Amino acid sequence: LTDHVLGRPSVKFRKFQVFAVVAFWSFYLSKGDRHGPPVIRRLSKILSKRLTTWQTLVITLLWLYVSRNFGKVVGLECPEPLSNLYTRSYFRATWVTTALDAGFWSAMRIKRKWARNFFSLVFSVYYMICAEQADEKVRKIRATLTVDHLRVSWDKGTTPYLSFFTSLMRPRLMKYPPRAIRIPRPAESSYKEPVVAWLYFDGPVSALKNYDKLVLDIPGGGFVAMNPRNHDDKLLAWAGKTGLPVLSLDYKKAPEYPYPYALNECYDVYHTIVSSRGRCVGFSGEVQPKIVISGDSAGGNLAVGTVLMILQAGSTDTRRWQGEAALPPPEGLVLIYPALDMNIGNWMTDEQMALIRDRRMRKTNQSVLRRKSEDYRNLTPSTPHPSDDEDDAANNSPPLAPQSSTKITDSSLSASPTAIHISASHNTAPSDPTPTPEPSSITPPTKPAPLKTRLAMSSMISYFNDRILTPEMMRAMIILYIGPHNRPDFSTDYLLSPLLAPESLLSHFPKTHFLTGERDPLVDDTVIFAGRIRQAKAARWLERKELGLLTTEEKRLGFRELEAVEVVLVPGISHGFLQFVALFPEGWKYIFRCGRWMRELFDRADARSALDGGQSYPSTPSALPAGEDTPRARHHRRTRTESSGDEDRPLEMSM
């Protein structure tokens, strides 16, 4: 209370305040009258004859508890904003993760490692009991995040005690432990340092010679933290259940290695696997290996960026003239709550809403659309609102004329195909004015005309109170990933924000599976990018049809959306649910689902290979076995966008 009265809340001042109060009363109890001040001495003497010391202690603690929760008793407590946002099981898991974050952050300043690990658990248990204090501590720390806070929070799964507990709760999935290996860089690469990776394979290394399929996983961690061992649950499950080798990259982290270093590492590893025909991971090298790429969160960003670089390699005459060879694309992608847009915005554009409202994906995106409508409805609970069906009807019918004498233009009432949600100032093309019907033809409405809005908030803003991923954390990750000397163009750099990738590349994307929580702040990235892939592939199919390039079978089957992209939105959960399946057991079924997707992608590749006579990849110089004479290709490289210190002030941050 005192520091609030002084107008300068300070943790240091509160600490001295507590010490002062405790010191004062300790001195008074030891030196003062045992029955207290003169005013209450008579009452104290009377009560001391009726109450024992134990009763006095219990009554005192009970009154302290009641006074602390007085607001809850009389209804002064604010409603919990996240009470109905998550499922019960997911909320319980986030309660534990929040307590762990608060506990580990409380102990991060302890220098001795053994003491830091021990007291991290002690403090975490305290914050599990005092959940509100944990929420408050986490909220304040996230407002002033540093890279150390992010790494302590996300790397805590590899600390000795938590690693031991999670291994006890994990089912036995593999007999063989993961192996650390090094993947050499391609000869054409600008870098020479090998890339560290972890190989998850349930068998001896000698057995890898019999395999020609590989899952290349790019783990998440906000670009700044988490190596593959933080993802043991899903990686062990994929390797154990599918029987396939899984190679997970321990790419270099920002801010020590800013963008695009990690992206180049991922591309170099793929290039080496293809050019060596898998010998770098223990394959025989007799055939070209089939590869499926997976990535979660920030790893999803790198996975998509890697595929875009692969599709660009040798894709034009200029690139081929410069000696750049084409690379065979992967068989498919499995993306788990990927972060695909580094330009955090408040509002959705017309084009984005059109992708989400596509009738063919209405069932999949139903919850996302409902949430965007509720953003406005929750602010005006007493105002009549149109249903989604009414919105659609409004898009295809002329608006009612206003009943008041105030002149309102028709263009302000007309609706575009994305009518519900975007500000008119974002429209690039003016809509044709709708003629006003004659007054005699207007039928007076029988109910109040619904108030409509064209604004739709992005999911990052809608779920800014998320317990796992907040805008403050995204801001910190993006600044750290870009680094202090880069000045990227967020509106065009599609290797940084794959959501911006051109349709010419998206139309050649391999089949992509998406798995994201409906309440994830990044859910818009999933549904928009999936819609763009679907749109690009549909346009390419139509173009091939008009040019007469479709086979008889393709004409008969028509364009099949599920052959291009498949999206699964999990209701009632947010980000990172595969990261703590020990606390959220439902996550195991989604891990196994991803494993089935990988198997299906490889089965499709085998079937296509059989139809093509055993050749699954085009023969390219970069795909030849190691040791053959091949022309030295210019290695496609994504370089940083440097900014002049005289022209632009670079991004600055304190670390």
TORVONU-933461 format. One record per residue (C-alpha): residue in three letters; x, y, z. Coordinates in steps of 0.05 Angstrom, whole numbers, plus 32768, in hexadecimal, padded with zeros to 4 digits. Layout:
// TORVONU-933461
ALAXYZ/...
This chain:
// TORVONU-933461
LEU800080008000/THR803780328014/ASP805C802F7FD2/HIS801B80387FAB/VAL800C80767FD5/LEU805180907FC5/GLY804380847F7B/ARG8081805A7F6E/PRO8076800E7F76/SER80B87FED7F83/VAL80C97FA57F95/LYS81077FBD7FBA/PHE80DD7FEE7FE4/ARG80AA7FB77FF4/LYS80E37F8A800C/PHE80FB7FC0803C/GLN80B47FCC8051/VAL80A97F838064/PHE80EC7F818089/ALA80D97FC080AF/VAL80947FA580C4/VAL80B17F6280DA/ALA80EA7F848100/PHE80BB7FB48124/TRP808B7F7F813C/SER80C37F4F814E/PHE80E27F84817A/TYR809E7F968199/LEU808E7F4D81A9/SER80D17F4381CA/LYS80D67F8481F1/GLY808F7F9E81F8/ASP80567F898225/ARG80407F418218/HIS7FF67F588215/GLY80037F8E81E2/PRO7FF77FDA81E3/PRO7FD07FF8821D/VAL7F907FFD81F3/ILE7F887FB281EB/ARG7FAB7F978229/ARG7F6A7F8C824F/LEU7F4B7F668214/SER7F8A7F3D820B/LYS7F8B7F278254/ILE7F427F11824F/LEU7F4C7EEA820E/SER7F8C7EC88226/LYS7F617EA4825B/ARG7F317E898226/LEU7F5D7E7981E9/THR7F997E4C81E4/THR7FD67E5F81BC/TRP7FC17E2F8184/GLN7F7B7E4D817F/THR7F987E93817D/LEU7FC77E7F8145/VAL7F907E5E811C/ILE7F617E998125/THR7F977ECA8111/LEU7FA97EA480D2/LEU7F5F7E9B80C1/TRP7F527EE680C6/LEU7F907EF4809C/TYR7F757EC58067/VAL7F307EE58068/SER7F4E7F2B8064/ARG7F7A7F17802A/ASN7F3F7EFB8004/PHE7F0C7F2F801B/GLY7F017F467FD4/LYS7EEE7F007FBD/VAL7EBD7EF77FF7/VAL7E967F377FE9/GLY7E9A7F327F9D/LEU7ECF7F687F90/GLU7EFE7F397F6C/CYS7F067F447F21/PRO7EEF7F0A7EF4/GLU7F257EDC7EDA/PRO7F2F7EEC7E90/LEU7F4B7EA77E80/SER7F177E7E7EA6/ASN7EF37E677E66/LEU7F2B7E6F7E34/TYR7F4D7E2B7E3D/THR7F377DE57E4C/ARG7F3E7DCF7E94/SER7F787DA17E86/TYR7F9E7DD57E5F/PHE7F927E0B7E94/ARG7FAC7DDB7ECA/ALA7FEB7DD07EA0/THR7FF67E1B7E98/TRP7FED7E247EE3/VAL80287DF67EEF/THR80527E157EB7/THR80457E5A7ED2/ALA805A7E457F18/LEU80997E257EFA/ASP80A97E657ED4/ALA80A07E8F7F13/GLY80CA7E5F7F3C/PHE81037E597F0B/TRP81057EA57F00/SER81077EAF7F4B/ALA81447E827F51/MET81697E977F12/ARG81977EC77F38/ILE81B37E907F64/LYS81FA7E847F4C/ARG82077E3C7F62/LYS81E67E0D7F30/TRP81D17DD77F61/ALA81B17E0B7F8F/ARG818F7E2D7F55/ASN81717DEC7F3C/PHE81597DD87F81/PHE813B7E1B7F95/SER811A7E217F51/LEU80EE7DE67F64/VAL80E37DFF7FAB/PHE80CC7E437F91/SER80A17E207F5C/VAL807C7DF87F91/TYR806F7E397FB7/TYR80537E5A7F78/MET80287E1E7F69/ILE80067E2A7FAD/CYS80057E767FA4/ALA7FED7E757F5C/GLU7FD77EBE7F5B/GLN801C7ED57F71/ALA803A7EAA7F3A/ASP800D7ECB7F06/GLU80217F0F7F20/LYS806C7F007F1F/VAL806A7EE37ED9/ARG80427F1E7EC0/LYS80747F507EDB/ILE80B17F2A7EC2/ARG80947F227E7C/ALA808D7F6E7E79/THR80D97F757E80/LEU80F27F367E5F/THR813B7F287E4E/VAL81597EEF7E28/ASP816E7ECF7E6A/HIS81267ECD7E81/LEU81107EAB7E41/ARG81477E777E45/VAL813B7E687E8E/SER80F17E5F7E81/TRP80F67E347E42/ASP81347E0C7E53/LYS811B7DF77E98/GLY81057DB47E7C/THR814D7D9D7E76/THR815F7DAD7EBF/PRO816F7D6E7EE7/TYR81317D6B7F13/LEU80FD7D7C7EDE/SER811F7D4F7EAB/PHE811C7D157EDD/PHE80D27D207EED/THR80BD7D267EA4/SER80E47CE77E92/LEU80BE7CC27EC8/MET807B7CD97EAD/ARG808D7CCA7E64/PRO807C7C857E48/ARG80B67C5B7E30/LEU80BA7C6B7DE6/MET81007C577DD0/LYS81367C277DE6/TYR816F7C517DCA/PRO817F7C977DE4/PRO81867CD37DB6/ARG81CA7CDE7D97/ALA81ED7D207D8C/ILE820B7D267D46/ARG822A7D5C7D1A/ILE82127D6B7CD4/PRO82497D897CA7/ARG82397DC67C7D/PRO82357DC17C31/ALA82757DD17C0C/GLU82537E0E7BED/SER823D7E2A7C30/SER82587E6C7C4A/TYR825D7E4C7C8F/LYS828C7E147CA4/GLU82767E047CEB/PRO824D7DC37CEC/VAL82067DC37D05/VAL81F77D9D7D46/ALA81BB7D6F7D45/TRP819C7D377D6D/LEU81897CF67D4C/TYR814E7CD17D69/PHE814D7C897D4F/ASP81367C4A7D71/GLY816D7C1D7D59/PRO81B87C177D51/VAL81DC7C487D23/SER81EE7C0F7CF4/ALA81A37C047CE5/LEU819D7C4A7CC7/LYS81BB7C2E7C86/ASN81797C0C7C79/TYR81517C4D7C7C/ASP81417C817C47/LYS810F7CAC7C6D/LEU81207CE37C9E/VAL80F77D147CC9/LEU811D7D567CCD/ASP81037D7B7D0A/ILE81117DC47D19/PRO80FE7DD07D62/GLY80E07E107D7D/GLY80F77E3C7DB5/GLY80EA7E837DA1/PHE812B7E847D78/VAL81527E8F7DB9/ALA814C7E4F7DE3/MET813C7E057DE6/ASN81657DCE7DC5/PRO81487D8C7DAC/ARG814C7D6C7DF1/ASN81167D9C7E08/HIS80E97D797DD6/ASP80F87D327DEA/ASP80AF7D1F7DF3/LYS809A7D297DAB/LEU80DD7D157D8C/LEU80E17CD37DB2/ALA80987CC57DA1/TRP80A17CD37D57/ALA80E07CA87D52/GLY80C37C707D7E/LYS807D7C6C7D5F/THR808F7C777D16/GLY80D07C507D18/LEU80F17C877CEE/PRO81307CAE7CFF/VAL81227CF57D16/LEU81597D297D0F/SER814D7D667D3B/LEU81797DA37D31/ASP819B7DC87D69/TYR81A27E077D40/LYS81C77E447D5B/LYS819B7E747D83/ALA81927EBE7D83/PRO81A87EF17D99/GLU81EF7ED47D92/TYR81DC7EBB7D4C/PRO81A67EE97D30/TYR817C7EE17CF2/PRO81897EC17CC1/TYR81BF7E947CDF/ALA818F7E5E7CF9/LEU81687E5E7CB8/ASN81A97E537C91/GLU81BB7E1A7CC0/CYS81797DF77CB2/TYR81827E007C67/ASP81CA7DE77C6A/VAL81B57DA87C8F/TYR81807D987C5B/HIS81B27DA67C24/THR81E57D777C43/ILE81B37D3F7C4E/VAL819D7D437C05/SER81E37D4B7BE7/SER81FF7D117C11/ARG81C17CE77C06/GLY81BA7CE07C51/ARG82007CC77C5F/CYS820A7D007C90/VAL81D77CDF7CBF/GLY81EB7C977CB3/PHE81C27C837C75/SER81E17C587C3F/GLY81DE7C8E7C0B/GLU81C57C5E7BD5/VAL81847C847BCB/GLN816D7CCB7BD6/PRO814C7CCF7C1B/LYS81057CE77C23/ILE80FF7D1F7C56/VAL80C57D3C7C7D/ILE80D27D7D7CA1/SER80B07D8F7CE3/GLY80B37DCC7D10/ASP808E7DEA7D4A/SER80867E347D5E/ALA80C77E577D49/GLY80DE7E167D2A/GLY80A17E197CFD/ASN80B97E5C7CE4/LEU80FD7E3F7CD4/ALA80DE7E017CB4/VAL80B37E2A7C84/GLY80ED7E597C76/THR81197E1D7C66/VAL80E67E017C34/LEU80E07E467C13/MET812C7E477C0B/ILE812A7E007BEE/LEU80F57E147BBC/GLN811C7E517BA8/ALA815D7E2B7B9C/GLY816A7E267B51/SER81237E3D7B43/THR81347E727B0E/ASP81617E767AD1/THR818B7EAB7AF4/ARG81977E7E7B30/ARG81A97E437B03/TRP81D77E6E7AD9/GLN81FB7E827B1A/GLY82077E387B28/GLU81D07E2E7B5B/ALA81B17DE87B58/ALA816A7DD67B69/LEU815C7DAF7BA9/PRO81247D7B7BAE/PRO80ED7D927BDD/PRO80DA7D6B7C1B/GLU80A07D3A7C19/GLY80777D647C48/LEU80757D917C85/VAL80587D897CCA/LEU80517DCD7CEC/ILE803C7DD37D35/TYR80237E177D4B/PRO80557E3A7D1D/ALA80687E847D24/LEU80647E9C7CDC/ASP805B7EE87CE3/MET808F7F137D05/ASN80687F527CF8/ILE80397F537D34/GLY7FFA7F797D20/ASN7FB87F8B7D41/TRP7F877F847D09/MET7F797F517CD2/THR7F7A7F667C89/ASP7F437F587C56/GLU7F6E7F237C34/GLN7F7C7EFF7C76/MET7F337EFE7C8A/ALA7F1F7EE57C45/LEU7F4E7EA97C4F/ILE7F327E9A7C94/ARG7EE97EA37C7E/ASP7EF17E767C41/ARG7EB17E4B7C41/ARG7ED97E0D7C31/MET7EFF7E157C73/ARG7EC57E327C9C/LYS7EBF7DF37CC6/THR7F0A7DF17CD7/ASN7F0E7E3C7CE5/GLN7ECA7E427D07/SER7EE67E4E7D4D/VAL7F187E817D33/LEU7EE17EA87D11/ARG7EB47EA47D4E/ARG7EEB7EC07D7A/LYS7EF67EFB7D4C/SER7EAC7F0B7D4D/GLU7EAA7F057D99/ASP7EE27F3A7D9F/TYR7EAD7F6E7D8D/ARG7E717F4C7DAC/ASN7E927F487DF0/LEU7E9B7F937DF0/THR7E527FA07DE0/PRO7E297F6B7E05/SER7DE77F937E01/THR7DEC7FA37DB6/PRO7DCA7F767D83/HIS7DFC7F4F7D59/PRO7DF77F297D18/SER7E067EDF7D16/ASP7E3A7EC47CE6/ASP7E027EB07CB7/GLU7DE67EF67CB9/ASP7E2B7F117CA8/ASP7E2D7EE47C6B/ALA7DE87EF97C56/ALA7DFB7F417C5D/ASN7E357F357C2E/ASN7E057F1F7BF7/SER7DCB7F4F7C01/PRO7DC47F9B7BFE/PRO7DC37FBF7C41/LEU7D857FDD7C60/ALA7D7E80277C59/PRO7D86804E7C99/GLN7D4580637CBC/SER7D6180A37CD8/SER7D6480E37CB0/THR7DB180E37CB5/LYS7DD080D77C71/ILE7DFB80977C70/THR7E1F80827C31/ASP7E12803E7C13/SER7E5C802E7C12/SER7E5F80337C5D/LEU7E2A7FFC7C63/SER7E3F7FCE7C2B/ALA7E697F927C3C/SER7EA17F707C17/PRO7EAE7F257C1A/THR7ED67F317C59/ALA7EA27F607C75/ILE7EA27F517CBE/HIS7EE57F657CD1/ILE7F137F977CB1/SER7F177FE17CB5/ALA7F0380067C76/SER7F45802A7C77/HIS7F687FE87C65/ASN7F407FDE7C25/THR7F6C7FE47BE8/ALA7F347FE67BB5/PRO7EF580107BBE/SER7EB47FEA7BBD/ASP7E7E7FFB7B8B/PRO7E4780257BAA/THR7E067FFF7BB3/PRO7DC980257B99/THR7D98803A7BCE/PRO7D5480187BC6/GLU7D1680427BBD/PRO7CF580577BFE/SER7CB480347BEB/SER7CD87FF27BE4/ILE7CF87FF47C28/THR7CD77FC77C5C/PRO7CDF7FE17CA3/PRO7D097FB07CCC/THR7CE77F897D03/LYS7D247F8A7D30/PRO7D5C7FBB7D3D/ALA7D917FBD7D06/PRO7DCF7F987D1F/LEU7E0D7FC17D2C/LYS7E467FA77D01/THR7E917FAF7D04/ARG7EC57F9F7CD0/LEU7EFE7F997D02/ALA7F1E7F577D15/MET7F587F537D45/SER7F937F257D39/SER7F987EE87D66/MET7FD87F047D85/ILE7FB07F3F7DA0/SER7F717F177DAF/TYR7F997EE87DDC/PHE7FCA7F1A7DF8/ASN7FBC7EFF7E3E/ASP7FD37EB97E2A/ARG7FF67E937E61/ILE802C7E767E33/LEU803B7EA97DFC/THR802F7EF47E05/PRO803D7F2F7DD6/GLU80767F457E04/MET80977F017DF9/MET808D7F057DAE/ARG80AA7F4B7DAC/ALA80E87F347DD2/MET80F17EF77DA6/ILE80EC7F1E7D66/ILE811D7F537D7D/LEU814F7F1F7D94/TYR81477EF57D54/ILE81507F307D25/GLY818B7F4C7D4B/PRO81A47F937D55/HIS81C17F9D7D0F/ASN81897F837CE1/ARG81537FAE7CC4/PRO81247F7E7CA1/ASP80E67F927C7A/PHE80AE7F717C9F/SER807F7F7B7C64/THR80A87F557C31/ASP80DC7F287C53/TYR80B97EE57C4D/LEU80F37EBD7C68/LEU80EA7EE37CA9/SER809E7EE27CA5/PRO808A7EA67C79/LEU80427EBE7C7B/LEU80577EEE7C43/ALA80737EB97C14/PRO80607EC37BCB/GLU802D7E967BAB/SER80607E7F7B78/LEU80847E5A7BB0/LEU80477E467BD8/SER80297E247B9B/HIS80637DF37B9C/PHE80617DE67BE7/PRO805F7D9D7BFC/LYS80237D857C23/THR80217DA87C66/HIS7FFF7D937CA7/PHE7FEF7DC77CDC/LEU7FE17DBB7D26/THR7FCF7DF77D51/GLY7FA57E087D8E/GLU7F667E317D81/ARG7F797E617DB8/ASP7FC17E697DA2/PRO7FD87EB17D96/LEU7FF87E967D56/VAL7FBA7E737D3C/ASP7FB07EA87D06/ASP7FF47E977CEA/THR7FDD7E4F7CE0/VAL7F997E5C7CC0/ILE7FB27E957C93/PHE7FEF7E707C7A/ALA7FC67E307C6F/GLY7F947E5A7C48/ARG7FCC7E797C1D/ILE7FE97E347C0D/ARG7FA47E1B7BFA/GLN7F967E587BD0/ALA7FD97E547BAC/LYS7FD27E0A7B9C/ALA7F8A7E137B84/ALA7FA07E4B7B55/ARG7FD97E207B3A/TRP7FA97DE57B2F/LEU7F797E137B0A/GLU7FB27E2F7ADF/ARG7FC97DE97ACD/LYS7F817DD77ABB/GLU7F7A7E137A8D/LEU7FBC7E027A6B/GLY7FA77DB97A63/LEU7FDF7D9E7A8E/LEU7FB47D747ABD/THR7FB57D297AB7/THR7F757D027AAF/GLU7F787CEC7AF8/GLU7F827D347B10/LYS7F467D4B7AE8/ARG7F1B7D147B04/LEU7F2E7D217B4D/GLY7F2E7D6D7B47/PHE7F537D9A7B78/ARG7F577D787BBC/GLU7F667DA87BF4/LEU7F7B7D727C26/GLU7FB27D5E7BF5/ALA7FCF7DA57BFE/VAL7FC67DB77C47/GLU7FA47D9B7C85/VAL7F957DC37CC3/VAL7F837DAA7D09/LEU7F6F7DDE7D3D/VAL7F6B7DC27D83/PRO7F337DE37DAB/GLY7F3F7E047DEF/ILE7F8B7E047DEF/SER7FC27E357DDE/HIS800C7E337DCD/GLY80417DFF7DDE/PHE80147DC67DF3/LEU80447D917DD8/GLN807A7DAF7E04/PHE805C7D997E47/VAL80377D587E3A/ALA804C7D407E7F/LEU801B7D757E99/PHE7FEB7D717E5E/PRO7FE37D277E4E/GLU7FB27D367E16/GLY7FEE7D4F7DEE/TRP80067D087DE2/LYS7FCE7CF97DB1/TYR7FE27D367D88/ILE802B7D207D89/PHE80167CDC7D6E/ARG7FE97CFE7D3A/CYS80267D247D20/GLY804B7CE27D1B/ARG80127CC57CF1/TRP80147D027CC4/MET805E7CF57CB8/ARG80517CAD7CA7/GLU801A7CC17C77/LEU80487CF27C54/PHE807D7CBD7C4A/ASP80497C8B7C32/ARG80317CBE7BFE/ALA807A7CC87BE8/ASP80837C7C7BE1/ALA80437C777BB8/ARG80587CB17B8B/SER809E7C937B84/ALA80807C517B6E/LEU80567C747B39/ASP80937C997B20/GLY80BB7C5A7B18/GLY80E37C5F7B59/GLN80FD7CA77B50/SER80E07CD57B85/TYR810E7D107B79/PRO81257D337B3A/SER816D7D267B2A/THR81937D657B3B/PRO81DD7D737B44/SER81D27D807B8E/ALA81B17D3B7B95/LEU81EB7D137B7B/PRO82117CE47BA9/ALA824C7D017BCE/GLY828D7CF67BAA/GLU82747CFF7B62/ASP828D7D397B39/THR82597D707B3C/PRO825D7DB97B28/ARG82697DE67B63/ALA82267E087B70/ARG821D7E4C7B8D/HIS81FE7E3F7BD1/HIS81BC7E647BD9/ARG81C57E8F7C15/ARG81977EBD7C3C/THR81C07EF97C53/ARG81AF7F2B7C87/THR81927F6F7C75/GLU81C47FA07C91/SER81B17FE77CA3/SER81DE80237CA4/GLY81E880427CE7/ASP81E980877CC5/GLU81A5807B7CA3/ASP817D80517CD4/ARG818380467D1D/PRO81897FFB7D28/LEU815E7FD47D58/GLU81787FDB7D9F/MET816C7FB17DDC/SER818C7FA47E1F/MET81A47F5E7E30/
